Amino acid sequence: MKKIFLLLLFVSSINLFSQKTIETISSSVLKEDREISIGLPASYEKKSGKSYPLLVLLDGDYLFDPFQGALNYGAYWDDLPEVIIVGISQNKNNEREADCTVDEETNLPADKGAKFFDFISTELMPYIQKKYRIAPFKVIVGHDTTAGFLNFFLYKDQPIFNAYISLSPELPEGMEEQIPDRLMAINQPIFYYQSTADGDVKKMQTRIRDLDNAIKVLKKPTLNYKFDDFKGATHYSLVLHSIPNALYTIFATFQPISTSEFTEKIASLPSGYVDYLINKYDLLEKTLKIKMPIRINDFKAIEAAILKNKAYGEFSKLSDLAKKNYPKTMLSDFHLATMYEKMDDYRKAIKSYQNAFQKEEIGDLTKDMMLSKQEELMKK
């Protein structure tokens, strides 16, 4: 009982880090008011120059809280980026079925379904982008009926969403053949996640697995696809299984260097440790449109790889990278000092430690440490 209480207390404390507000959009397309929930990151007010990826939730009435909880938890540990969440209310007046109306002949949005599609494209998105600091990377999410409907955004020549989270989709007729064709035709990078479970609705489950079989054979470097088929889950419980898997798949490039990544991908390299770090953050900016300083712990990981493989010359390039990311700190001079020390050039090492002493402390690097390093080398 004590462990459960502490877990609930921890999750509750995480929720305090973000804001949730309810707004109403008067839609001229739908000819009605539509309620949306907005979740802003904890840092939104403090970091006035920062933009954030956007997560749009269909069925926002019941998907908002579990997604916000998962994102807050991941952001707390720096595993997931802070994200602006927009949940569209669709259950208040039983709108979801009408919102997802599809023509039986064309299998395209019709009647209110066509209007709801236009509402998202021409009213909701411009409204959110004008009012909030939205980064270029955008995700859309749905469950069963709305999960099937969100795929229509793939039918545009230039889709407005970069990532699609389709939880047990109820697919309109012919969609399992059309989606693979669209994924192949789209030029921009696309993230696509879908899930089902052995306890899912059988008629939906069969078509979902057919779609998975059609997508997983596609050979396209710009398509990042993930499928989950959960054991022991139902049509509803699979949502809670899917959320972390989907988010950690889509935002995989955001995550800091892990122990397994260090062991399997970095430490085993014959050279190019700093290039690996540069490429990692270039990929993050290219795929997720997120530009951020390189984490201090990622610098430490590359430092450890250089020391492990005695590739001391790479400290010079690492120093340049540190100066670019943290120009006022001692990190750059510390890397130079370490290089000179390992190469037995104690005079230059002492000078670099002296330079570091005059800069701002960062991470576990302190002025006392720099002074101690100088004194130690002066005795040699």
N, C-alpha and C positions, 0 to 999 in steps of 0.2 A: 504493500500500500504506500509506503514511504517513497519507493522508486517511482510509482505512478504519479504521486503528488509532485515530486521534483520535476518529472518530465512535463507535466501540465504547466507548472510554474515557469519552466524554461521556455516552452512554446508561447505561453502568454506574454512573457517578457519580450520575445522576438516580435510579436505582433505590435508592440508599442513603438517599434521603430518606423512604422509606415503609417500613412494617412489613408482613410477611406471616406469618400464623399459621394453623395447622390446628386446627380444633375438631371435636368429634363431638357430634351431637345424637341423643339417644335418643328416637325417634319412637314415640309410642303409636298414631298413625294408621297409619304404615307397618309397625309392629311390627318395627322394625330400627333399627340405628344408621346415621346418614348423616353422612358427612364433608363439612365445608365449609371453604373457604379464606377468610380475612379479611384484607383489605388496609386498613390505617388510614393516613390522611394524615400527612405529616411533622409537621404542627403539632398533632396530636391531643392529645398530652400537655401541650404548652405552653399551648394555648388551651382551658382547662378549661370555659369558658362557651360555647364555639362548637359549633353543630350542623352536620352535613354531609349533603348529598344522598346517597342510597343507590343503588347500582348492583347489581342482582341478576343473576348470570350463570347461566343454565342451560348445561349443558356446561362447567361451570367448570374441568374438568380441562385443557382446551386453550384456552379463551377468556380465562382469568384473566390470564396473562402479557402477551398483546398489548394487552388493555384497560388493564392497569395501566401498561404502558410509555407508551401514548398519553396517558393521563391525567396521569402524572407529567411528561411532556414539556410538555403544555399548561399545567399548573399552574406549572411552572418559569418560563414566560414570561408568566404571568398571563392566559393566553387561555382557560383552562378552570378551573373551581372544583376545589378539593380535594374528593374524594369517598370515601366508605366503600364498598369493594367486597366483595361476598359471592359467592363462586363455589360452586355446588352440584356435588359430585362425582356423576357419572352414568356414568362409564366403568370405574370400579374393578371392579365386578362385572357389567358390561354392563347397567346398569339403565335406560339412556335409552329403549329401545324400550318396556319395560314401564311406565316412568314416564309415557309419552305415549300409553298405550292409549286408543283411541276406539271407542265402540260403533258398529257398522256401520249400525245402523238410525237411531239418534238423532243420530249424529255429534257426540256429547258425550263428555267423559272418562268412562271406565268402568273397573271393576276397579281395578288398581293406578294407572291414570291418574287416576281420581277421588280416590284416596287421596293421590296425589302433589300434586294440586291443593290438597286440604285441608291437606296438610302445609305447603305454602308459606304458605297463607292463615292457618291457625290455630295453627301451631307455629313455623315459621321466622321469620315477620315479628314476632310478639310477642317471641320470644327476642332477636332483633337489636335491636328498639326498646327493650327493657328493659335490655340490657347496654351498648349504645352510644348515643352522642348523635346521633340520626338527625333530620335536617330533614324537613319534610313532603314534599319532592320526591323521588320514587322512580322508578327506571328498571328495566325488565326486558329481558333480552337472550337470544336463542337463535339456533341455526343449524340449518337444514333441519328435522328432525323437531321439535326443541324450539322452533324459530322458529314453526312452525305451532301448536304447543301453547300458547305464551304468549298467543295471541290470545283464548283462553278467559277470560282475566282481563278482557277488554273486555265480556264478556257479563254481568258484575255490574252492578246498578243504580248502585252507587258504586264504581267500579274502585279498587283499592288502589294501582295504579301510574299515574303521570302520563305516562310516556313508554315507548314500545315500540320496540325495535330488532330487526327481523325480517330475518335474513340468509339469503337464499335459502330461504324457508319451504316446507316440504312441507305443503300445506294439506289439512286434512281435507275431505271432500266437502261442497260447498255453502258453504264458508267465504268464497269470493270474493264471494258475494252477501250473506252475513250481516254481514261486517265493515263495509262502507259503511253499512248500516242502523244498526249499533251506534254507529258514529262520529257519525252524525247525531243519535242519541237521547241520547247522553251530554251532560250539562249542563256538566261541568267541562272546563277546557282540557286538550287531549290533544296530545302530540307523537307522531307515528307515522312511523317510518323503515323502508323495506324496500329490498332490493337483489337484483339478479340479474346475470348476465353472459352474453355470447354463447357462452361455453364451459360454461354451466350445464347441468344435467340437463334435457333438452328437455321432458319431460312436466311438470316443475315450472315451468320457465321460462314456458311458455304460460299457465298459470293465474296466475302471479305478475303477468304483464303484463296479464292480464284484470282482476285486482284493482286494479292501478295505474290502468287506464282508468276503473274504477268510482269510485275515490277522488278522482282529480284533478278530477272535475267537481263535487264537492261544494262548496257555497257555505256555509262556516261559519267565522266569524272566530276561534272558539276552537280550530279544528283547524289544527295546524302539521304539514304533510305534506311528506315528501321521498322521492323515489324515485331510485335509481341503477341504471343498466343499463351495466355496465362492458364495454369492448371489450378483447379479448385476455386476459381473466381466466377462470379455471375456477371450478367449484363451491367449491373450497377457497381459492384465492388471492383470490377476491372478498371474503373476510372481512377481509384486511389492507387492501384498498382501502376497504372500507366503514367501518371503525372510526373513522378521523379525520373522515370526512364526517358520520357519524351524530352523533358527539360535538359537533362544531363547529356542526351544525345545531340540535341540542337546546339547547346552551348558548350560542347566538348572542348573547342579550341580556346575557350575563355579560362579554363581551369589552370591553376598553377602547376608547376612541375611536381609530379608525384614521385613517390619512392620507386614505383614500378617503371615510370617513364625514365627516371634517372638511370636505373639499372639496365633496362632493356634497350633504351634508345640513345642515351647520351654517353654514359661511362664507357660503353663498348666501342664508341667511335674512335678511329685512329687519329682524327684531327677534326677541326672545324666546330669546336664546342661553342664558340661565340657566334658563329654563323647560324648554328642551330637555334640559339636564343633569338637572334634577329629574325630568322624565318618564322619562328613560332608566333611572334607578335605581329609580323607582317601578315601572316595568315589570319590572325584574329581580326585585324583591320579589314582585310579583303573579304572575308566571309561574313562576319557579323557587323561590320561597319563600326567597330568599337576601337577607338584610339586611346590608349592609356599608357602611363609610365610602366616600365618593366618592374615587376615586383622585386623587392629586396631579396626575398627568399629564392627567387629564380636566379638572381645574380649569385647568391651563395651556392646554388646547385652547380652552376657553371664553374665557379671558383673551385668547388670540390672536384669536379671532373678534371680540370686542368692540373690540380695538384696530384690527383690519383694517377694520371697518365704522364706526369712530369713534362707537360707541354707548356713550360713557363713563358715562352714567347707570346702566347695568346693573351697574357695579362695586359699587354699593351693595347690590344684591340678592345678588351673588356673595359679597360680604363677609359678609352674614348667613348664607349657606350654609356658608361656610368656618368661621365661629364655631360653627355647630352641629356640624360634622364634626370640626374640630380646634381646640377652644376654648383650648388652652394654647399654641398656636403663633402665629407672627407672620403667618400667611397672611391672616387677616381684615383686620388693620390694613394690610397691604401692599396689598390690593385698594383699600381706602379711599384710601390715600396715592396710588396710581396714578390713581384717579379725580380727586382734587383737583389733582394735578400736570397732568393732561391738560386740566383746566378752568382752568388758570392760577391756581388758589387756592393759592399756595405756602405761605402761613402754615399752613393746615390740612394741607397735604401734609407739611410738616416735622413737625408735631405727630403725625401718624399714623405717620410713619417712626420718630419717637422712641418711640411706644407699641410699635411692632413690635420695636424694638431690645430691649425689656425682656421679650419673649416667647421661647419656645423656637424654635430653628431648625427648618426643615422643607424637604425637597427641596433645591433649589439656593438657597433663601433663607437668608442668613447675617447675623449681626450686623454684620460688616464691610460687607456690601452696604447695610444700612440706614443705617449711619453715613456711608458714601460718598454715598448719596442725599441725606441731610440737608445735608452740606457743599456738594454741588453746587447745591442749591436756594438755599442761603443766599448764594451769590455772585450770584444773579440780582436 
